[in-house]
Structures are given as structure tokens and as C-alpha cells.
Amino acid sequence: MKKTLIILILLIIYGCNKSLELSSKDIEKKYNIYISKLSNEQIQENLNKGLKPIAIKDNIDVQGFANTAGSIALKNNFPDNNAYLIQKLVDNGYFVIGKTNLSEWANFRSSSSTSGWSSMGGQTINPYGEMRTPCGSSSGSGVVVATGLVDVAIGTETNGSVSCPSSVNGIVGIKPTVGLVSRSGIIPISHTQDTAGPMADSVINAASILEIIAGKDENDPATLTIPQDFDFNFTSNLNQSALQGKRFGLLPTGSQNTDGKLMLKKMRIMFEEAGAIVIDIEDTREYPGSEELLVLLYEFKVGLEQFLAKSNSELKTLEELIAFNEENKDEVLKHFDQSHFYDSNETSSQKAEYLLALERVLQTREEIDNFIKKYNIEALIGLSWSPAWAINHDGGDDQAIAEYKFWVNGSFAAMAGYPHVTIPFDYIDKLPIGMSFIGSKWDDKKLIELAYAAEQLIQFKPTPNI
């Protein structure tokens, strides 16, 4: 357990150091981490019981906390029950210390959004650099671990929402195979691509959480496809020699940038010195952006309204949410619009187009599998995301990215529903960047073992100066 967390526990239990207690509160406030959090008395009670704290993204049902997706439209949406994965954590000795801020509606309200901002929580800030993005949509979950306030948190990903905040905040993120972790009790975007995943200060801590939350849930059909012989013991067989003699495919993403090219060279040398064989991947895949967007727009309306129907929210339809946002536009729409909401609300008549788009999106599975087979590799490796770009409320992420350097791996894995593990790799411009391990369906345990070995080899533990 991190030194900062030990200090926090001691000061809460014994009240021995008021200044340190204020320091932890100042960190939470400075980086705008939580939407809601237990009181010190509640935290003390749980710690006295020997329970362990975990922070949860505020789009997951947790009893006692409103589930808001970052929107004031859901500020009174208090669930009757814990999400399936939350109950598993509770049953295994964890307590939810707070609900972390996120990009509103998991970054699916607008095409011009600013990551890490929500009308409920304001703007979460990356603890590295000056006014840098925490990325999203699991922004607060990334920052709370990066600042050392907790060792583990839960995020969710549809496309990049675990890997990006993990990469730019210098922590470990595991985006599991879709279906490995139940989505019951999570505000959805896409049943094709959505998953929850652990974000942590180390591979072993992330793997330990995944061991708890993975498994079949009768209320999530995707989990019923987990193979009967699947090995859930993600923390077993972790060793430093797992890279030796293995073949890896190096993705070229980032090679057009000088810094990215140097980082890819460093990655190759590191793997080869560890006894691995590194193969350059000729990546000519075309990103099906318009098809993916249609899939997400279509599935969002269907899934969200199914969720709202069972929730305690007063608003039950996407149309009602749109109207609420317009009525409260000074607060909700002050930085960016709700174009995705409007577009999603018009997709009900587009089922034929959706099915064609879905077919193209799912071809990404074959593309990844073909790489693994063609090059006879254990996994694809590469640079997760470029360093954190500036926070820009006027032009949004797109403008900020255009004014900086940018690359990303993992989008194809997200569309395919395949696993993706991100670990801290190095600094660029004094900002952390991550390394990616991407595999085929149900390769989660293998990727964790490879990522653990690489983590031990790199020995890179970025720490923000806070």
C-alpha cells in the first residue's frame, strides 16, 4: 500500500496530524477528483473494520451515492442496489470511498467535448504539467490513483476511457475482454464495446481487482460467453522472465513524431535485451470511424433508455434528457453542445444501416487475430497514448490535440472488444506516457503476465510533484 495511503489511514483513525488531513483534501480539491465522497467519520468506520478503500467512476451504481454520469440531470438518481461488480468488491473486503468525476456521459454527449469536465463535477485536472488533460472518460479514477490517494479505482471504457487516463496519468489500466466483467448497473453507451476495468498503481494491484470483479452474471449475457476453462487467477504465475523468448508485434503508431519514434526505439531495445523477439507490424488498417460512431449512437439510445427505465431517475428517455439540458444550458452546455444526444435520438429508424456498420466494426477482431497469426506473436505492443494535451474549453479536445502531438493505440481493440493493458513507460515533455499490450479475445491473463514482466523491467514509477 502506498505511503500516502498509509498516512491517510493513520490520520483518519488517530487524528494525529491535522495538516496532513488537510493536505489530502487539498489534493482532491486542486485536481477536482471526486463528485461525491464519504465523510471522514464513515471512512474511519470502514477502516476500523479492516475494509480497503476503492474509488469508483460515477457511472456505476453504488448504494448511498447518486449515479450521475457526471450530469446534473441525474443528481437524484440514487440506486437501490449495488452494481454486480460493486457487490463483488464489497463481498471481498472493499468499501467505496467515493465516486470519481468523469467526462460527462462518459464523453458521449458531444463531438466537441473537453475530457474530464462534467456539469456535476467540473474539470478534473491531470496532476502533471500545467492545466493538462486527465483524459477520459475515467478522468477522476486515473487522477485519484496517480496522486496516491488510493491504490485502486474502477473505470469504464467504450473506446480509450480506461487506457487514456491510465496512460497520461502514469498508472496501470486494464481494459478487459468485453464480457469478462459484468456491465449490470453501469450507465451504458454500447453493449458491443462497453466494459469496466481496474486502474491501479501496479499491475499486481490491478490484476487483484480484476480477479474479484471478473465472472459470469446472469443479467449480462456477454459474461455467459466466458470459456468454461478460463483461468481467473490473474495474479498467479507473475514473474520477471515472461518476456524471454516471446515474439511481439510492434505497432508503428507514434513513429511519425520525433519523440514517439525515440520511444518506439527504446521499447524495441528493452524487449530485445530481455530476450524477446520484436517484429515490426505493417499496419495498414483503416479506422472505421463513421461506422463505429453509428454503432455507438444506435446502441446508446437503446441501452440508456433500458437503464433509465429501471433506475430511480425522474428522466426516463433520451428526449427528456435533451430537453433538460436545453432548459439548463447555462450550466450543462456552457462548454460544449449535445450533438451526440441529438444524433442518437434519431437512430431508431436506422437499424439496417446500424447492422451494416456493426459488421464493419466487428471486422476489427479478424484484423487483430490476423496480425497475431501472420507474425506468430504473443501480443501486439506499442505506445498507448501521446502525452497529455492542454485543457481547452473553447475548442475542446480536438483543437488542443491539433496544437500538440498525438497518437493512440487501442481503438481497434476497443471496437473488437479485445483486451488491452496499459502500463507506465516513460516521460515526454515531463508528462508520462504508457506502453500497450493488446491481444485476442480472452487473452487477459496472458497480457497481464507480459505487462507485469515489462513493469519489473522498466522500473518506471512516475510521481507527480503535488
Backbone hydrogen bonds, N-H to C=O, Kabsch-Sander energy under -0.5 kcal/mol:
donor,donor_aa,acceptor,acceptor_aa,energy
6,I,2,K,-2.1
7,I,3,K,-2.5
8,L,4,T,-2.2
9,I,5,L,-2.5
10,L,6,I,-2.5
11,L,7,I,-2.6
12,I,8,L,-2.0
13,I,9,I,-2.7
14,Y,10,L,-2.8
15,G,11,L,-1.4
21,E,17,N,-1.7
22,L,18,K,-2.3
23,S,19,S,-1.8
24,S,20,L,-2.0
25,K,21,E,-1.8
26,D,22,L,-2.8
27,I,23,S,-2.2
28,E,24,S,-2.1
29,K,25,K,-2.3
30,K,26,D,-3.2
31,Y,27,I,-2.1
32,N,28,E,-0.6
33,I,28,E,-1.8
35,I,99,K,-3.0
36,S,99,K,-1.5
38,L,97,I,-2.5
43,I,39,S,-2.6
44,Q,40,N,-2.6
45,E,41,E,-2.2
46,N,42,Q,-2.1
47,L,43,I,-2.7
48,N,44,Q,-2.5
49,K,45,E,-0.9
50,G,47,L,-1.7
51,L,46,N,-2.1
52,K,93,G,-2.8
54,I,95,F,-1.8
55,A,152,V,-1.5
56,I,98,G,-2.4
57,K,154,I,-1.4
58,D,100,T,-1.9
59,N,57,K,-1.7
60,I,57,K,-1.2
61,D,185,G,-3.0
65,F,62,V,-2.0
67,N,77,N,-3.2
68,T,66,A,-0.7
69,A,58,D,-2.5
70,G,58,D,-0.5
71,S,68,T,-2.3
74,L,71,S,-1.7
75,K,72,I,-1.3
77,N,74,L,-2.1
78,F,76,N,-1.7
83,A,61,D,-2.6
84,Y,184,S,-0.9
87,Q,83,A,-2.4
88,K,84,Y,-1.6
89,L,85,L,-1.7
90,V,86,I,-2.7
91,D,87,Q,-2.6
92,N,88,K,-0.6
92,N,89,L,-0.8
93,G,90,V,-1.5
94,Y,89,L,-2.1
95,F,52,K,-2.8
97,I,54,I,-1.8
97,I,95,F,-0.7
98,G,54,I,-0.7
99,K,36,S,-2.6
100,T,56,I,-2.5
100,T,98,G,-0.5
101,N,33,I,-3.1
103,S,137,S,-1.3
104,E,117,W,-2.5
105,W,69,A,-3.4
106,A,103,S,-1.4
107,N,103,S,-0.7
107,N,104,E,-1.0
108,F,104,E,-0.7
108,F,105,W,-1.0
113,S,110,S,-0.6
115,S,113,S,-0.5
117,W,114,T,-1.5
118,S,122,G,-1.5
119,S,70,G,-0.6
120,M,70,G,-2.4
122,G,118,S,-2.7
124,T,116,G,-2.7
124,T,122,G,-0.7
125,I,31,Y,-1.9
126,N,132,R,-2.2
131,M,129,G,-0.5
133,T,389,W,-3.3
138,S,161,S,-1.3
139,S,137,S,-1.8
140,G,101,N,-2.3
142,G,138,S,-1.6
143,V,139,S,-2.2
144,V,140,G,-2.6
145,V,141,S,-1.0
146,A,142,G,-2.1
147,T,143,V,-2.4
148,G,145,V,-1.4
149,L,144,V,-1.2
150,V,144,V,-1.2
153,A,199,M,-2.5
154,I,55,A,-2.1
155,G,197,G,-2.7
157,E,195,T,-3.2
164,C,160,G,-2.5
166,S,162,V,-1.6
167,S,163,S,-2.5
168,V,164,C,-2.7
169,N,165,P,-1.0
170,G,167,S,-1.0
171,I,166,S,-2.7
172,V,200,A,-2.7
173,G,422,T,-2.2
174,I,198,P,-2.4
175,K,173,G,-0.6
175,K,420,H,-3.0
178,V,417,G,-2.1
180,L,177,T,-2.4
182,S,213,I,-0.6
186,I,183,R,-1.8
187,I,59,N,-2.7
194,D,190,S,-2.9
195,T,157,E,-1.4
197,G,155,G,-2.5
199,M,153,A,-2.6
200,A,172,V,-2.4
201,D,151,D,-1.5
206,A,202,S,-2.1
207,A,203,V,-2.9
208,S,204,I,-2.0
209,I,205,N,-1.6
210,L,206,A,-2.2
211,E,207,A,-2.2
212,I,208,S,-1.1
213,I,209,I,-2.3
214,A,210,L,-2.0
215,G,180,L,-2.5
220,D,217,D,-2.3
223,T,220,D,-1.7
224,L,220,D,-0.6
224,L,221,P,-1.1
225,T,222,A,-1.3
226,I,223,T,-1.4
230,F,227,P,-1.7
232,F,230,F,-0.8
234,F,232,F,-2.1
236,S,233,N,-1.2
238,L,235,T,-0.7
239,N,237,N,-0.5
242,A,239,N,-0.9
244,Q,241,S,-1.0
245,G,275,G,-2.8
246,K,243,L,-2.0
248,F,277,I,-2.8
249,G,379,A,-2.2
250,L,248,F,-0.6
250,L,279,I,-3.3
251,L,249,G,-0.7
251,L,381,I,-3.0
255,S,252,P,-2.6
257,N,254,G,-1.6
261,K,257,N,-2.9
262,L,258,T,-1.9
263,M,259,D,-2.1
264,L,260,G,-2.2
265,K,261,K,-2.0
266,K,262,L,-2.3
267,M,263,M,-2.3
268,R,264,L,-2.4
269,I,265,K,-2.4
270,M,266,K,-2.4
271,F,267,M,-2.3
272,E,268,R,-2.6
273,E,269,I,-2.5
274,A,270,M,-1.0
275,G,272,E,-1.6
276,A,271,F,-2.5
277,I,246,K,-3.1
278,V,276,A,-0.5
279,I,248,F,-3.3
279,I,277,I,-0.5
281,I,250,L,-2.3
282,E,280,D,-0.5
283,D,281,I,-1.2
284,T,282,E,-0.9
287,Y,285,R,-0.5
289,G,287,Y,-2.1
292,E,288,P,-2.8
293,L,289,G,-2.3
294,L,290,S,-1.8
295,V,291,E,-2.2
296,L,292,E,-2.6
297,L,293,L,-2.9
298,Y,294,L,-2.6
299,E,295,V,-2.5
300,F,296,L,-2.3
301,K,297,L,-1.4
302,V,298,Y,-1.3
303,G,299,E,-2.8
304,L,300,F,-3.0
305,E,301,K,-2.0
306,Q,302,V,-1.6
307,F,303,G,-2.1
308,L,304,L,-3.0
309,A,305,E,-1.8
310,K,306,Q,-0.8
310,K,307,F,-0.9
311,S,307,F,-0.7
311,S,308,L,-0.8
321,L,317,T,-1.7
322,I,318,L,-2.4
323,A,319,E,-2.1
324,F,320,E,-2.3
325,N,321,L,-2.6
326,E,322,I,-2.0
327,E,323,A,-2.4
328,N,324,F,-1.5
329,K,326,E,-1.2
331,E,328,N,-1.3
332,V,328,N,-2.9
333,L,329,K,-1.3
340,H,109,R,-1.2
341,F,109,R,-1.1
342,Y,338,Q,-2.0
343,D,339,S,-2.6
344,S,340,H,-2.9
345,N,341,F,-2.1
346,E,342,Y,-0.5
346,E,343,D,-1.1
347,T,344,S,-1.7
350,Q,347,T,-2.5
354,Y,350,Q,-2.6
355,L,351,K,-2.5
356,L,352,A,-1.7
357,A,353,E,-2.3
358,L,354,Y,-2.9
359,E,355,L,-1.9
360,R,356,L,-1.7
361,V,357,A,-2.5
362,L,358,L,-2.5
363,Q,359,E,-0.6
363,Q,360,R,-0.9
364,T,361,V,-1.6
365,R,362,L,-1.4
366,E,362,L,-0.6
367,E,363,Q,-2.0
368,I,364,T,-2.0
369,D,365,R,-2.5
370,N,366,E,-2.5
371,F,367,E,-1.6
372,I,368,I,-2.1
373,K,369,D,-2.2
374,K,370,N,-3.3
375,Y,371,F,-2.4
377,I,372,I,-1.6
378,E,247,R,-3.3
379,A,247,R,-0.7
380,L,438,I,-2.9
381,I,249,G,-3.0
382,G,436,S,-1.2
384,S,434,G,-2.4
386,S,407,W,-1.7
391,I,131,M,-2.3
392,N,390,A,-0.5
396,G,392,N,-1.5
397,D,113,S,-2.4
399,Q,395,G,-1.0
400,A,396,G,-1.8
401,I,397,D,-3.1
402,A,398,D,-2.1
403,E,399,Q,-1.1
404,Y,401,I,-1.9
409,N,384,S,-2.9
414,A,410,G,-2.4
415,M,411,S,-2.3
416,A,412,F,-2.1
417,G,413,A,-1.2
418,Y,413,A,-2.4
420,H,175,K,-2.3
421,V,437,F,-2.6
422,T,173,G,-2.9
423,I,435,M,-2.1
425,F,433,I,-2.7
426,D,433,I,-1.3
428,I,431,L,-2.7
431,L,428,I,-1.7
433,I,426,D,-2.6
435,M,423,I,-3.0
436,S,382,G,-3.2
437,F,421,V,-2.2
438,I,380,L,-2.6
439,G,419,P,-1.5
443,D,440,S,-1.9
447,L,443,D,-2.5
448,I,444,D,-2.3
449,E,445,K,-2.1
450,L,446,K,-2.2
451,A,447,L,-2.9
452,Y,448,I,-2.5
453,A,449,E,-1.8
454,A,450,L,-2.2
455,E,451,A,-2.6
456,Q,452,Y,-2.2
457,L,453,A,-1.7
458,I,454,A,-2.9
459,Q,455,E,-2.3
461,K,459,Q,-0.6
466,I,464,P,-1.3
